[in-house]
Amino acid sequence: MAKHPFENFELSSELIEAVKDLNFDQPTEIQRRVIPKLTRGINLIGQSQTGTGKSHSFLLPLIDRIDPSVHEPQVIILAPTRELAKQLYDAAQHLLGFKEEIKAGLYIGGTDKQKDIQKSKIEPQLIIGTPNRINDMAEEHALKLHLAKSIVIDEADLMIDLGFMPMVDSIAARLREEAQIAVFSATIPKALHPFLNKYLTQPEFVEIDPMEKTNKNIEFFLIPTKSNDKKEKLVEVMSTINPYLCIIFANSRERADEVLNHLADQGIKAGIIHGGLTPRERVQQMKRIKQLDFQFVVASDLASRGIDIEGVSHVINYDISQDVDFFTHRVGRTGRGNYKGTAITLYTPEEEDLINQIEKKGFTFIHVDTKSGELKEIKDRTQRSGRKKQEDNIEQKLKHKVKSKKKVKPGYKRKFRYELDQLKRNEKKSFAKRRNKEARKK
């Protein structure tokens, strides 16, 4: 019988069975590069987008290193949002279904802290949660974090954005000096450097290029629109696709609510996810999304980083974020694993510069527009702007041929424009004839 590819990592037989149950045929690039390092206890910085198999790249080796006979914290995994923490916990619980002697605990905000304290009387070997709640539990002496041998800080750049790094620092400071530390982040901002320099001694750096995976799995469509008819254009676009699940991204919670209300006015049922929802509302929305109650979900950038929604076949950028890195985060919600995805971006003339910045990052767009209920390919915007520039040059060249009079009579400007337009038409005809003649010669 052929050896399973994950057996090359020398994982326990129980975890190999768990991997087979997940139908993981081959390790992803980040799994291939990270699992051996974490197995050897190496400190590590991993730069990778979501959807690359990152979670199992640290869950598998760190769970495998847990000693089930020792009933004390051995591994801590920190996530910036309760949704991501819950998803990591669920993934860990699946693996622990094959290693039943290991206990995991989930500690997140929005739950009863006293119940968490009661549950922790028998301390879990694997601790997963948000920094604030885990730090609170340590302050209450309910979790002996100082005993942990390994810690993972997931989505570190989002930790910074949400202001959680002081709590992360407080947790890391409790650990023994030789504790293993792994930091995963989509980007490595300067604000993260002090933490890395403080706690990671000679870390190994693993960077996974998001462009190779993203460009391979996703088609990118670019649709021109105007600010005052953007909502109507969105509805037109939505009518041309039949997604399994589509996330529509807006730049703020207010814009997301605005889009949701417009869709409701059009009789379109959609879900909503943004930071303005209460914890209870977010749990309810996520439950309905997982149950596929919605085909469309309107979201702020919280869903591009802080919430992992499975089964996204389409992404629509209703707005383009001023931080172009968020474009990568957003489109990374689709085309995950071996599945294909579609990313549609609406843009106004005012957003041309943002589109240029995105293209400089290596993204290539197909220029389309809605026509007869379909997305039809159109000339790209650089061709259109080039044509306009060509027309302007023709006009400047021909202006001197129109006779100008010293005394300006009523209607002169109209007559001047008419004569100039006639000359431009003749010039274009001559140009077309010359081009055709050259083409025939070839």
N, C-alpha and C positions, 0 to 999 in steps of 0.2 A: 504494500500500500504506500502511495506517495506521501512524502513528508509534508505536513502543512507549513506554509511559509512562515507563520508566526512561531513555529517551533525553533527556528533559527535564533530567536531571542532568548532561548532557554527559560521560558516562562513555565510555571507549574502546569501539570496536566489538567488541573481544574480550570485554570484560566484559558488554556487552549480550547477546552470544551466550550467555555463561555464565548470565545471568539468565533468558533464554528457556529454556535447558536445565533450569533449576530450576522452570520453570512459574510464575514470579512474574508475575502479570498486572497487579497494581497495587502500588505501594509501600505499606507500612504507615505509620501515622502517624509513628512514630519515624524510619523511613527517609526519609520526606518532609521531616521537619524537621532531621534530623541530617546527611544526606549533603551538602547544599549547604554547610553550615558547615564540615565537616571538609575538604571539597574546597578551601575558601578558606584553610585553615590556622588556623582559629579555635580557641582554647582553649574547652573545653566541659565542662559537667557535665550528664549525662543521668540523670534519675530515671525508671526504668522497670522493670517486672517482666519475668521471663522469658516467652517465648512471644509477644513483641510484634514479632519480627523485628529485635531489637537487634543481633545479631552481624553481620548483613550491612549494618547502618547504618554500621558503622565499617570492616568489611573492604573493602567496595567502594570507597569514596573513598580509603582509605589505600593499598590495593594499586595503585590507578590513579595515585597520585602517586609510586610507586617508579620510579626511573631504572634500567632493566635493564642499562645499560652500566657502572654503578658497582657493583663487587662488594664492598660493605661494608654493615653494618647500617644500615637506613634507617627501619624501623618495628619497635617492640617492643610486644607485646601480653601483658599479665600476667593470669593467671587464678588463683583461689585453690586450686583442686584439680586434680589431674592429669587427672581425667575431663573437666572443663570445658576444660582446655587442649587435650586430645586432640580434643575435639569442634570447638573453634575451628580447630585445625590441619587437621582433615579438611575443614571448610567452606572454609578458605583453599586447600587443595590442589585442590578442585573448581574454584575460580575460576582458579587458576594453571594448570589444565589447558588453559585458553584463552590464557594468557600464559606460555608455557613457558620464556621466557628469565629469569624471576624464580624465585629459589630461596628456599624457606622451611625453617626449622629448628625442631624441637620439642625442648624441654628441660624435663624433669619428673623428680621424684624417683622412686625405685623402679627406675631404669634405671642402666646402667653409665656412670659419669661419664667414665671414660677413653675410652670409645667416642664419647661426645659431643664430647670434646676433639679426637679424631682427625677426626671428621666436620666439625668447624668450621675445619679448616685453610683451606678455601675458605669464607669467612664468608657466611652467608645474608643476603639483603637484608631478609627478614622473619623476625623472631624471635618465637616463641610459646612460653609455658611458665609454670611456677610461679616465684614470686619467689626462693625459696631456691636452686633449681638455677641460674637465670639469674645470680643474684648470685655463686654459686660459680664459674660459668664466667668471669665478669668478673674475679674474684679470681685465677683461674689464667691470666689474659691470653689466654683462648681466644676471648672475644668483646669487640670494641671498642665497648662500648655508648655511649661518648661521641660517636660519630659519628651516632647515630640522630637523625632529624629529628622523629619523632613517637612518642608512647607512649600506650597505652591501658591504663588500670587497670579491669578488668572486675570486677563484683560487689564493689565496694570495701567495703561494709558487712560482707560475709562475710570479707574480708581482715582486717578488724579483729577479728571474732569468733574467727578462727583464729590471731590473733597475728602476722600476716605484715606489718603496716604498717612495722615498722622496716626490713625488707628492701626493701619498695617504696620507702621513703624513700631508702635507700642507692642504689638503681638510679636514681631520679629525680635524685639529687644529682650523678650522673655526666654528666648530659646538659648540652648547651650551653644557655645562658640563653634563647635564642630558640626552643628546641624546642617543638613543639606537644604539649599534654597534654589528653587526654580521659578523664574519670572517669565510669564508669557504676555506678549503685547503685540497689537497690530502695528504700532509705531513705537519708536523709542524717543519720546520728547525729552527736551533738556531738563524739564522738571523731575524726570525720573532718575537722572544721573546721580544725585546725592544719595538716594536710597541704594542704588546699585553699588556705588563706591563704598558705602558704609558697611554693607552686609555680605557682598559676594566677593570672595577671595579667588582670584584667577578663574572666573567662570568661562565656560565654553559657550560660544555664540552660534546659534543655529538660525539661519534666515531662510524662509521659504518664499520664493518669488510668487506673489499673488497673480501676476499677469499671465503666467504660463497656464495656470489652471483656469483663470477667469476667461481669457480669450478663447480657450479651447471649448468650454462648455456653454457659453452664453452668446446669443446674438444681440447686438446693440442697435437699437433704432432711435433715430433723432427726428423729431417732428417740430416744424416751425409753428409758432402761434403768436397771438397778440395778448397783452396783459388783460384787456377788457373782455376777451372771449375765451379765456383759458378754461373756465369751467365747462363751457359748451364743447370745447375741443376734447377735454378729458372724457366727457360722456360719449362723444363720437368714437374715441379710441377704444373705450371699454366695450362698445358694441361690436368692435371688429375682432375681439379675442374671446376665447372660451377657456379661461385658466382653470387649473385645478385649485389654485389659491394665488391671489395677486395682492401684493402690498403696494399701496399708493403712498409715497412719501411726501410730506409737507415739511417746511422748515421750522414750524413752531406748533405748539399745541393749539394756538388760536386759529392758525391756518388749517390745521387738521379738522378742527370742529367746523370751520367754515365749509370745507369740502364735504364733510359728512352731511351737513345740513342741506347742501345743494343736491347731493345724491338722493337724499330722502325726498326732497321736493320732486325729483324725477322718478320716484317710485323704485329706487334702487336700494336694496338692503345691504348694509355694509357694517363691519365691525370697526372698533376704534381702539387704538393703543397709544397713550402718551403719558407723560409724567404728571399730568394734572388729575389723573384718575386716582381715586382712593385705593388702598390695597385690596379692599373687598371687590371694588369694580374691576380692577385689573385681573384678579383671580377669576372672576365671572367671565370676563371677555376672553381670557386665555382658554378657559374651559370650553366656551362656545366655538372658538377658533379651532381647537383640537377636534371638536365634534363635527367640524366642517359645516357649521350653521351659516357661515358666510363664504362667498366666493371672492369677495373683495374686503380688504382691511385697510383703513386709512390710519397712518401712523406718523409720529414724529421720529426723530433720529434715535429715540430710546430703543426702538425695535431693530435698528440697524446694528446696535452694539449690545444693548443690555438685555434683550430678550431673544431667545432662539425659537423661531417658528419653523416647524418642519413642513415639507411638502409645497414650498413656494415655487410655482412654475413661472410666474411673471412678477416683475417689479416695474412700477411706473413712477418716475421722478416728476411729480407735479411741480415741485420747486427744485431748483439746483442750489445746494448748500454753498455758502460762501467759503467754507472749508472744503476744498475739493477732495481731501482724503475721505470725506464721508460718502462721496460717490462710490469709491471702492467698497466701503463697508455696506452700503445699501445694496449694490448689485450682487454682493457676495451672499445675499440671502437666497438667491436662486442659483440653478446650475450646480447644485452640490452633489458630491459623490460622483456617480456615473450618469446623473440625470442632466438633460439639457435644460436651459433656461432662456428666458427672453427679458431684456431690460429696455424699457421705452422711456425716453427722456423728452419732455416738452420744454421748448426754450423760446424765449422772446428775444427781440433784437438787442435788448439791454443785457442779455446774458451771453452774448457772443464770446466775450473775453473768458468767461468761466468754461465754456465749451472748448476754447483753445487750450486752456490749462489742462483740462481732462485729456484732450488728445495728446498733449505733450507727455502725459503719463503712460502712453502706449495704447490707449483705447481707440478702436476704429469703429466709426458709426456707419450704418446704412441709412441714407436720407430718405424718409418716406413721408407721406401725408395720407389723410383719410379721403377716400373717393369711392362712391357707390358701395359703402359698407365694407370696404377692404382697405388695407394698408398698401398703397401703391408707391413704388420707388420714384423719386424725383431727383433732379440735379442737386448735387450738394451745394451747400451755401457758398463755398469758395468759388465755384463756377459761376453762381449767380452774381456774386460780388465782382468777379472778374469781368462778366458781361457788362455790368453797370460801369465799371472803370473804362472799358473799351468804348462805350457809348459817350462817356464824358470826354475822352480823348478826341473822338471824332468831332464832337461839338466844338471843342476848343480850336481844332484845326480848320473848321469850316466857317467859323464866325466872321473872319475877315472877308469872306467872299460875299457876304450879305452887305449891300450898300447901306452906309449909314448917312443920315442927313443931319445937317447942322440944326435946321429948324424941325422940331418934333411936332408932328401933327397928331390930332386925336386918332387913336387906333394904331399908332406907329408900332408900339410894342407887340401888339397882336400880329401885325403884318410881318414884323421882324421874325417872330417866333414861327410863323407859317412858312416863310421862305427858308428859314434854317432847317425846319423839319423836312421840307422837300429835298434840300441838299443832302441831309442825313440819309433819307430813304434811297436816294440815287447812289450815294457812296456805299451803302450796305449792299445794294444790288450789284454794283461793280465788284465789290470785295467777294461776294458769293460766286460771281462768274469766274473771277480769277482763280478762286480756290477749286472750283469744279474742273476748270481747264487743266490746272496742275495735277489734279487727281487722275484725270483721263490719261495724261502723259505717262504717269507712273504705271 
